[in-house]
């Protein structure tokens, strides 16, 4: 985890079965179904190191993270992090929301865990890159109006105010249009320069 850098926040890790299975098999992991491999009941046989390698490769090469890499570069950050609010692999956000609606205790524990990971990350900036994740965090953190001077919100992490930018997705079907994304990049850089 990269401390004192930009942290992007998503909703949950997606699950692209073919790509995931191919990567795991290339590392010699044997399984009947990659989806089954990720089930809680199979946690003792789960290939954690391979999953870590897969996450690292995804961050550095997967198209989904292209704009994350681009923003970090635009801000002159060599490192960046991505943390999801919820730790379950599912591509359909609707199915993920249904799961959370049926399991409020799970939702609560996951959000508490997210907060602990965020404290460890100790980010300089937070960019929430999912509309639903933005809504959940705005409600959880009881965000009021945008700070008039900076044009963003602030949330205390490790007892220090950290700028927070609530946004939609940077890539994919529901991604921000190019112009909105350019404005977001510019705004994040402007605030980043003012807090250095």
Secondary structure as UniProt FT lines:
FT   STRAND          6..12
FT   HELIX           17..26
FT   TURN            27..28
FT   HELIX           34..37
FT   HELIX           40..45
FT   HELIX           48..61
FT   HELIX           63..65
FT   HELIX           66..74
FT   TURN            75..76
FT   STRAND          80..86
FT   HELIX           93..102
FT   HELIX           104..121
FT   STRAND          125..129
FT   HELIX           131..140
FT   TURN            141..142
FT   TURN            148..150
FT   STRAND          153..157
FT   TURN            158..159
FT   STRAND          160..167
FT   TURN            173..174
FT   HELIX           178..194
//
